């Protein structure tokens, strides 16, 4: 039975290194492998970490979850960190025998700028060349949650579902970390207004044809939740498959249970949709 979830389930709750050019060799199942590749966009060496399912077989198709780290971190955050958002993604990947990938996506402060976008496009292509990839899901917290939404809005045909924890959906309105974002976007909002507009998912709700799960904290001042709330409301009006977990009394964090619920929502909602991903 197809999930009748759309807005009916939206809740407001109070209360070892590989050399460049050899990234197509699979690592040991269950163990993180640090992969280096040459970025097509500028020729620099970039990295992502890959964990294969423990019973991985090259002949079998697998879903992929790509975890995007937060501001100031790197590809190892979702691989090693014991914070709830990170552990929940690792457990989700293991539970569903998924390939887990955690990229640097250009910089610790990239906010899915053009080069980060190009790197993630290349990583997905590398993964499809390396494995029998079925569906690609995106997850991330803070800058990573924002970046997951941005990438999905720019390339909806590549994404089967998004779990965004404590992100923003509007880079035009967002006020924090502006110096770092200006570097990633090639200028500030006055110098590059179209780049900021292009990377404001709230402005293009029609792009979210895939299941989306958001978690926000009402007391979050690092990445305020209002733009995500507005995007969720738009998706509700459009009868899209969306989940909003809005914890009114929390800040810039999502607990393990809520992160897990968000991840399981996008996985089950896509599976019940009957769609085929390109």
C-alpha positions as YAML, in Angstrom:
chain: A
units: angstrom
residues:
- id: 1
  name: UNK
  ca: [0.00, 0.00, 0.00]
- id: 2
  name: UNK
  ca: [1.36, 3.42, -0.91]
- id: 3
  name: UNK
  ca: [2.16, 5.57, 2.10]
- id: 4
  name: UNK
  ca: [-0.51, 8.17, 2.67]
- id: 5
  name: UNK
  ca: [2.12, 10.12, 4.54]
- id: 6
  name: UNK
  ca: [2.55, 13.42, 2.73]
- id: 7
  name: UNK
  ca: [1.65, 16.02, 5.36]
- id: 8
  name: UNK
  ca: [-0.36, 13.60, 7.47]
- id: 9
  name: UNK
  ca: [2.86, 12.39, 9.05]
- id: 10
  name: UNK
  ca: [4.43, 15.82, 9.40]
- id: 11
  name: UNK
  ca: [4.70, 16.37, 13.12]
- id: 12
  name: UNK
  ca: [5.17, 19.41, 15.26]
- id: 13
  name: UNK
  ca: [6.36, 18.08, 18.59]
- id: 14
  name: UNK
  ca: [6.32, 20.42, 21.54]
- id: 15
  name: UNK
  ca: [7.98, 19.68, 24.71]
- id: 16
  name: UNK
  ca: [43.91, 3.57, 4.52]
- id: 17
  name: UNK
  ca: [44.61, 6.11, 1.62]
- id: 18
  name: UNK
  ca: [44.14, 5.24, -2.04]
- id: 19
  name: UNK
  ca: [46.32, 7.00, -4.62]
- id: 20
  name: UNK
  ca: [44.73, 9.26, -7.22]
- id: 21
  name: UNK
  ca: [43.33, 7.28, -10.10]
- id: 22
  name: UNK
  ca: [42.79, 4.05, -8.15]
- id: 23
  name: UNK
  ca: [39.46, 4.89, -6.52]
- id: 24
  name: UNK
  ca: [37.68, 2.07, -8.34]
- id: 25
  name: UNK
  ca: [39.00, -0.69, -6.08]
- id: 26
  name: UNK
  ca: [36.52, -1.81, -3.44]
- id: 27
  name: UNK
  ca: [37.62, -1.79, 0.18]
- id: 28
  name: UNK
  ca: [37.10, -4.36, 2.91]
- id: 29
  name: UNK
  ca: [33.40, -4.79, 3.74]
- id: 30
  name: UNK
  ca: [32.43, -3.11, 7.00]
- id: 31
  name: UNK
  ca: [35.62, -1.06, 7.27]
- id: 32
  name: UNK
  ca: [36.07, 2.61, 6.32]
- id: 33
  name: UNK
  ca: [38.32, 3.23, 3.34]
- id: 34
  name: UNK
  ca: [39.74, 6.68, 2.61]
- id: 35
  name: UNK
  ca: [39.49, 7.28, -1.14]
- id: 36
  name: UNK
  ca: [41.34, 9.99, -3.03]
- id: 37
  name: UNK
  ca: [40.32, 11.19, -6.49]
- id: 38
  name: UNK
  ca: [41.32, 13.94, -8.89]
- id: 39
  name: UNK
  ca: [38.57, 16.53, -9.12]
- id: 40
  name: UNK
  ca: [37.41, 17.15, -12.67]
- id: 41
  name: UNK
  ca: [36.51, 20.76, -11.88]
- id: 42
  name: UNK
  ca: [40.04, 21.93, -11.02]
- id: 43
  name: UNK
  ca: [42.43, 18.97, -10.90]
- id: 44
  name: UNK
  ca: [42.90, 19.04, -7.12]
- id: 45
  name: UNK
  ca: [43.11, 15.95, -4.92]
- id: 46
  name: UNK
  ca: [39.83, 15.41, -3.05]
- id: 47
  name: UNK
  ca: [38.64, 12.65, -0.71]
- id: 48
  name: UNK
  ca: [35.69, 10.66, 0.51]
- id: 49
  name: UNK
  ca: [35.35, 7.75, 2.94]
- id: 50
  name: UNK
  ca: [33.46, 4.63, 1.90]
- id: 51
  name: UNK
  ca: [32.08, 1.81, 4.03]
- id: 52
  name: UNK
  ca: [30.73, -1.27, 2.27]
- id: 53
  name: UNK
  ca: [28.10, -3.55, 3.86]
- id: 54
  name: UNK
  ca: [29.66, -6.41, 5.82]
- id: 55
  name: UNK
  ca: [28.33, -9.06, 3.42]
- id: 56
  name: UNK
  ca: [29.09, -7.00, 0.32]
- id: 57
  name: UNK
  ca: [29.11, -8.85, -3.00]
- id: 58
  name: UNK
  ca: [30.24, -6.94, -6.12]
- id: 59
  name: UNK
  ca: [27.59, -8.61, -8.28]
- id: 60
  name: UNK
  ca: [24.71, -7.33, -6.14]
- id: 61
  name: UNK
  ca: [22.97, -3.92, -6.43]
- id: 62
  name: UNK
  ca: [23.13, -1.65, -3.38]
- id: 63
  name: UNK
  ca: [21.59, 1.58, -2.20]
- id: 64
  name: UNK
  ca: [23.96, 4.36, -1.16]
- id: 65
  name: UNK
  ca: [23.64, 6.92, 1.62]
- id: 66
  name: UNK
  ca: [25.92, 9.95, 1.30]
- id: 67
  name: UNK
  ca: [26.46, 11.76, 4.61]
- id: 68
  name: UNK
  ca: [27.47, 15.42, 4.44]
- id: 69
  name: UNK
  ca: [29.42, 16.84, 7.39]
- id: 70
  name: UNK
  ca: [28.79, 20.08, 9.24]
- id: 71
  name: UNK
  ca: [30.59, 23.43, 9.18]
- id: 72
  name: UNK
  ca: [34.20, 23.15, 10.34]
- id: 73
  name: UNK
  ca: [34.35, 19.35, 10.09]
- id: 74
  name: UNK
  ca: [35.42, 16.90, 7.39]
- id: 75
  name: UNK
  ca: [34.68, 13.50, 5.84]
- id: 76
  name: UNK
  ca: [35.43, 11.67, 9.10]
- id: 77
  name: UNK
  ca: [32.65, 13.28, 11.13]
- id: 78
  name: UNK
  ca: [29.92, 10.85, 10.07]
- id: 79
  name: UNK
  ca: [32.36, 7.93, 10.11]
- id: 80
  name: UNK
  ca: [33.80, 8.35, 13.63]
- id: 81
  name: UNK
  ca: [31.74, 10.85, 15.64]
- id: 82
  name: UNK
  ca: [29.48, 9.38, 18.33]
- id: 83
  name: UNK
  ca: [27.00, 12.27, 18.23]
- id: 84
  name: UNK
  ca: [23.45, 11.12, 17.59]
- id: 85
  name: UNK
  ca: [23.09, 12.42, 14.03]
- id: 86
  name: UNK
  ca: [26.25, 10.60, 12.90]
- id: 87
  name: UNK
  ca: [25.69, 7.31, 14.69]
- id: 88
  name: UNK
  ca: [22.11, 7.13, 13.40]
- id: 89
  name: UNK
  ca: [23.31, 7.34, 9.78]
- id: 90
  name: UNK
  ca: [25.92, 4.61, 10.33]
- id: 91
  name: UNK
  ca: [23.32, 2.36, 11.93]
- id: 92
  name: UNK
  ca: [20.82, 3.13, 9.17]
- id: 93
  name: UNK
  ca: [23.35, 2.14, 6.49]
- id: 94
  name: UNK
  ca: [24.23, -1.08, 8.31]
- id: 95
  name: UNK
  ca: [20.60, -1.99, 8.97]
- id: 96
  name: UNK
  ca: [19.69, -1.75, 5.29]
- id: 97
  name: UNK
  ca: [22.99, -3.13, 3.92]
- id: 98
  name: UNK
  ca: [23.75, 0.17, 2.22]
- id: 99
  name: UNK
  ca: [27.03, 1.58, 0.98]
- id: 100
  name: UNK
  ca: [27.86, 4.58, 3.16]
- id: 101
  name: UNK
  ca: [29.92, 7.44, 1.73]
- id: 102
  name: UNK
  ca: [31.11, 10.55, 3.55]
- id: 103
  name: UNK
  ca: [32.89, 13.15, 1.37]
- id: 104
  name: UNK
  ca: [34.85, 16.25, 2.21]
- id: 105
  name: UNK
  ca: [32.82, 17.95, -0.53]
- id: 106
  name: UNK
  ca: [35.56, 20.45, -1.13]
- id: 107
  name: UNK
  ca: [36.07, 22.21, 2.22]
- id: 108
  name: UNK
  ca: [35.14, 22.29, 5.89]
- id: 109
  name: UNK
  ca: [33.09, 25.42, 5.13]
- id: 110
  name: UNK
  ca: [31.80, 24.82, 1.59]
- id: 111
  name: UNK
  ca: [28.00, 25.10, 2.10]
- id: 112
  name: UNK
  ca: [27.58, 23.24, -1.22]
- id: 113
  name: UNK
  ca: [29.21, 25.90, -3.36]
- id: 114
  name: UNK
  ca: [29.88, 25.26, -7.06]
- id: 115
  name: UNK
  ca: [33.07, 23.21, -6.53]
- id: 116
  name: UNK
  ca: [31.46, 21.13, -3.78]
- id: 117
  name: UNK
  ca: [28.54, 20.48, -6.11]
- id: 118
  name: UNK
  ca: [30.93, 19.41, -8.89]
- id: 119
  name: UNK
  ca: [32.80, 17.08, -6.51]
- id: 120
  name: UNK
  ca: [29.60, 15.40, -5.34]
- id: 121
  name: UNK
  ca: [28.43, 14.91, -8.92]
- id: 122
  name: UNK
  ca: [31.78, 13.29, -9.68]
- id: 123
  name: UNK
  ca: [31.64, 11.09, -6.58]
- id: 124
  name: UNK
  ca: [28.20, 9.78, -7.54]
- id: 125
  name: UNK
  ca: [29.51, 9.01, -11.04]
- id: 126
  name: UNK
  ca: [32.55, 7.24, -9.55]
- id: 127
  name: UNK
  ca: [30.31, 5.17, -7.28]
- id: 128
  name: UNK
  ca: [28.09, 4.15, -10.19]
- id: 129
  name: UNK
  ca: [31.15, 3.12, -12.16]
- id: 130
  name: UNK
  ca: [32.59, 1.23, -9.21]
- id: 131
  name: UNK
  ca: [29.48, -0.53, -7.84]
- id: 132
  name: UNK
  ca: [26.01, -1.57, -8.91]
- id: 133
  name: UNK
  ca: [24.31, 1.46, -7.37]
- id: 134
  name: UNK
  ca: [20.54, 1.34, -7.04]
- id: 135
  name: UNK
  ca: [19.34, 4.48, -5.18]
- id: 136
  name: UNK
  ca: [21.25, 7.42, -3.69]
- id: 137
  name: UNK
  ca: [20.05, 9.03, -0.47]
- id: 138
  name: UNK
  ca: [21.50, 12.18, 1.09]
- id: 139
  name: UNK
  ca: [21.81, 12.92, 4.81]
- id: 140
  name: UNK
  ca: [23.51, 15.66, 6.76]
- id: 141
  name: UNK
  ca: [23.37, 17.99, 9.74]
- id: 142
  name: UNK
  ca: [23.73, 21.77, 9.93]
- id: 143
  name: UNK
  ca: [25.83, 22.77, 6.91]
- id: 144
  name: UNK
  ca: [25.45, 19.17, 5.76]
- id: 145
  name: UNK
  ca: [21.66, 19.27, 6.03]
- id: 146
  name: UNK
  ca: [21.66, 22.53, 4.11]
- id: 147
  name: UNK
  ca: [23.98, 21.08, 1.48]
- id: 148
  name: UNK
  ca: [21.82, 17.98, 1.05]
- id: 149
  name: UNK
  ca: [18.82, 20.19, 0.31]
- id: 150
  name: UNK
  ca: [20.81, 22.39, -2.07]
- id: 151
  name: UNK
  ca: [22.23, 19.47, -4.05]
- id: 152
  name: UNK
  ca: [18.85, 17.74, -4.30]
- id: 153
  name: UNK
  ca: [17.21, 20.94, -5.56]
- id: 154
  name: UNK
  ca: [19.93, 21.29, -8.22]
- id: 155
  name: UNK
  ca: [19.97, 17.60, -9.23]
- id: 156
  name: UNK
  ca: [16.66, 15.99, -8.22]
- id: 157
  name: UNK
  ca: [17.08, 13.22, -10.78]
- id: 158
  name: UNK
  ca: [20.07, 11.85, -8.83]
- id: 159
  name: UNK
  ca: [18.52, 11.77, -5.36]
- id: 160
  name: UNK
  ca: [16.03, 9.24, -4.01]
- id: 161
  name: UNK
  ca: [15.50, 10.92, -0.63]
- id: 162
  name: UNK
  ca: [16.90, 13.53, 1.77]
- id: 163
  name: UNK
  ca: [17.24, 13.59, 5.54]
- id: 164
  name: UNK
  ca: [18.26, 17.11, 6.58]
- id: 165
  name: UNK
  ca: [18.98, 17.80, 10.25]
- id: 166
  name: UNK
  ca: [19.09, 21.42, 11.50]
- id: 167
  name: UNK
  ca: [19.79, 23.00, 8.12]
- id: 168
  name: UNK
  ca: [18.57, 26.10, 6.33]
- id: 169
  name: UNK
  ca: [16.62, 26.22, 3.09]
- id: 170
  name: UNK
  ca: [17.39, 29.83, 2.17]
- id: 171
  name: UNK
  ca: [20.94, 31.07, 1.67]
- id: 172
  name: UNK
  ca: [19.68, 34.56, 0.76]
- id: 173
  name: UNK
  ca: [18.18, 34.95, 4.24]
- id: 174
  name: UNK
  ca: [20.84, 33.07, 6.22]
- id: 175
  name: UNK
  ca: [23.08, 35.41, 8.23]
- id: 176
  name: UNK
  ca: [25.75, 33.28, 9.93]
- id: 177
  name: UNK
  ca: [29.19, 32.21, 8.60]
- id: 178
  name: UNK
  ca: [28.95, 34.81, 5.83]
- id: 179
  name: UNK
  ca: [32.71, 35.21, 5.28]
- id: 180
  name: UNK
  ca: [33.19, 31.46, 4.74]
- id: 181
  name: UNK
  ca: [30.12, 31.21, 2.51]
- id: 182
  name: UNK
  ca: [31.34, 34.12, 0.40]
- id: 183
  name: UNK
  ca: [34.57, 32.24, -0.28]
- id: 184
  name: UNK
  ca: [32.66, 29.11, -1.30]
- id: 185
  name: UNK
  ca: [30.16, 31.02, -3.46]
- id: 186
  name: UNK
  ca: [32.66, 33.33, -5.16]
- id: 187
  name: UNK
  ca: [31.48, 36.47, -3.41]
- id: 188
  name: UNK
  ca: [28.94, 37.85, -0.95]
- id: 189
  name: UNK
  ca: [25.20, 38.24, -1.50]
- id: 190
  name: UNK
  ca: [25.61, 41.61, -3.17]
- id: 191
  name: UNK
  ca: [28.36, 40.37, -5.48]
- id: 192
  name: UNK
  ca: [26.83, 36.99, -6.35]
- id: 193
  name: UNK
  ca: [23.07, 37.27, -5.74]
- id: 194
  name: UNK
  ca: [22.14, 34.63, -8.32]
- id: 195
  name: UNK
  ca: [24.49, 32.09, -6.74]
- id: 196
  name: UNK
  ca: [22.78, 32.53, -3.38]
- id: 197
  name: UNK
  ca: [19.36, 32.41, -5.02]
- id: 198
  name: UNK
  ca: [20.31, 29.26, -6.93]
- id: 199
  name: UNK
  ca: [21.32, 27.65, -3.63]
- id: 200
  name: UNK
  ca: [18.12, 28.52, -1.75]
- id: 201
  name: UNK
  ca: [15.95, 25.38, -1.96]
- id: 202
  name: UNK
  ca: [12.97, 27.13, -0.39]
- id: 203
  name: UNK
  ca: [12.55, 29.05, -3.64]
- id: 204
  name: UNK
  ca: [12.15, 25.90, -5.77]
- id: 205
  name: UNK
  ca: [9.84, 23.52, -3.86]
- id: 206
  name: UNK
  ca: [8.79, 21.90, -7.13]
- id: 207
  name: UNK
  ca: [12.26, 20.32, -7.37]
- id: 208
  name: UNK
  ca: [11.55, 18.13, -4.34]
- id: 209
  name: UNK
  ca: [9.93, 15.22, -6.10]
- id: 210
  name: UNK
  ca: [11.65, 12.78, -3.74]
- id: 211
  name: UNK
  ca: [10.77, 12.09, -0.08]
- id: 212
  name: UNK
  ca: [12.22, 14.69, 2.29]
- id: 213
  name: UNK
  ca: [12.60, 14.58, 6.06]
- id: 214
  name: UNK
  ca: [13.52, 17.65, 8.09]
- id: 215
  name: UNK
  ca: [14.41, 17.97, 11.76]
- id: 216
  name: UNK
  ca: [14.68, 21.38, 13.39]
- id: 217
  name: UNK
  ca: [15.07, 22.91, 16.83]
- id: 218
  name: UNK
  ca: [12.97, 25.87, 17.86]
- id: 219
  name: UNK
  ca: [15.81, 27.42, 19.86]
- id: 220
  name: UNK
  ca: [18.44, 26.96, 17.14]
- id: 221
  name: UNK
  ca: [20.30, 30.25, 16.64]
- id: 222
  name: UNK
  ca: [23.20, 28.75, 14.67]
- id: 223
  name: UNK
  ca: [20.94, 27.72, 11.79]
- id: 224
  name: UNK
  ca: [17.45, 29.11, 12.49]
- id: 225
  name: UNK
  ca: [14.60, 26.79, 11.43]
- id: 226
  name: UNK
  ca: [12.09, 29.16, 9.83]
- id: 227
  name: UNK
  ca: [13.10, 28.62, 6.18]
- id: 228
  name: UNK
  ca: [12.86, 24.86, 6.61]
- id: 229
  name: UNK
  ca: [9.45, 25.25, 8.20]
- id: 230
  name: UNK
  ca: [8.30, 27.34, 5.24]
- id: 231
  name: UNK
  ca: [9.63, 24.80, 2.74]
- id: 232
  name: UNK
  ca: [7.90, 21.98, 4.62]
- id: 233
  name: UNK
  ca: [4.65, 23.98, 4.51]
- id: 234
  name: UNK
  ca: [4.99, 24.43, 0.75]
- id: 235
  name: UNK
  ca: [5.59, 20.71, 0.29]
- id: 236
  name: UNK
  ca: [2.53, 20.04, 2.41]
- id: 237
  name: UNK
  ca: [0.42, 22.21, 0.12]
- id: 238
  name: UNK
  ca: [1.83, 20.37, -2.89]
- id: 239
  name: UNK
  ca: [0.93, 16.97, -1.38]
- id: 240
  name: UNK
  ca: [4.57, 15.84, -1.41]
- id: 241
  name: UNK
  ca: [6.03, 13.11, 0.78]
- id: 242
  name: UNK
  ca: [7.57, 15.12, 3.58]
- id: 243
  name: UNK
  ca: [8.25, 14.75, 7.28]
- id: 244
  name: UNK
  ca: [8.97, 17.64, 9.63]
- id: 245
  name: UNK
  ca: [10.05, 16.91, 13.19]
- id: 246
  name: UNK
  ca: [9.98, 20.27, 14.96]
- id: 247
  name: UNK
  ca: [11.30, 20.17, 18.51]
- id: 248
  name: UNK
  ca: [10.28, 23.50, 19.96]
- id: 249
  name: UNK
  ca: [12.55, 23.38, 23.02]
- id: 250
  name: UNK
  ca: [15.82, 22.15, 21.47]
- id: 251
  name: UNK
  ca: [18.66, 23.98, 19.79]
- id: 252
  name: UNK
  ca: [21.14, 23.04, 17.09]
- id: 253
  name: UNK
  ca: [20.94, 19.29, 17.52]
- id: 254
  name: UNK
  ca: [18.81, 16.25, 16.65]
- id: 255
  name: UNK
  ca: [18.63, 13.19, 18.86]
- id: 256
  name: UNK
  ca: [19.20, 9.62, 17.73]
- id: 257
  name: UNK
  ca: [15.51, 8.66, 17.65]
- id: 258
  name: UNK
  ca: [14.47, 11.64, 15.52]
- id: 259
  name: UNK
  ca: [17.38, 11.20, 13.11]
- id: 260
  name: UNK
  ca: [16.51, 7.53, 12.75]
- id: 261
  name: UNK
  ca: [12.84, 8.32, 12.14]
- id: 262
  name: UNK
  ca: [13.80, 10.84, 9.45]
- id: 263
  name: UNK
  ca: [16.08, 8.35, 7.70]
- id: 264
  name: UNK
  ca: [13.58, 5.51, 7.85]
- id: 265
  name: UNK
  ca: [10.86, 7.80, 6.50]
- id: 266
  name: UNK
  ca: [12.74, 8.63, 3.30]
- id: 267
  name: UNK
  ca: [13.77, 5.01, 2.80]
- id: 268
  name: UNK
  ca: [10.26, 3.61, 3.22]
- id: 269
  name: UNK
  ca: [8.53, 6.45, 1.38]
- id: 270
  name: UNK
  ca: [10.70, 6.01, -1.69]
- id: 271
  name: UNK
  ca: [10.33, 2.24, -1.59]
- id: 272
  name: UNK
  ca: [6.54, 2.56, -1.54]
- id: 273
  name: UNK
  ca: [6.44, 5.11, -4.34]
- id: 274
  name: UNK
  ca: [7.14, 2.60, -7.12]
- id: 275
  name: UNK
  ca: [9.52, 5.05, -8.82]
- id: 276
  name: UNK
  ca: [12.74, 4.20, -10.56]
- id: 277
  name: UNK
  ca: [15.75, 6.44, -10.09]
- id: 278
  name: UNK
  ca: [17.97, 7.34, -13.05]
...
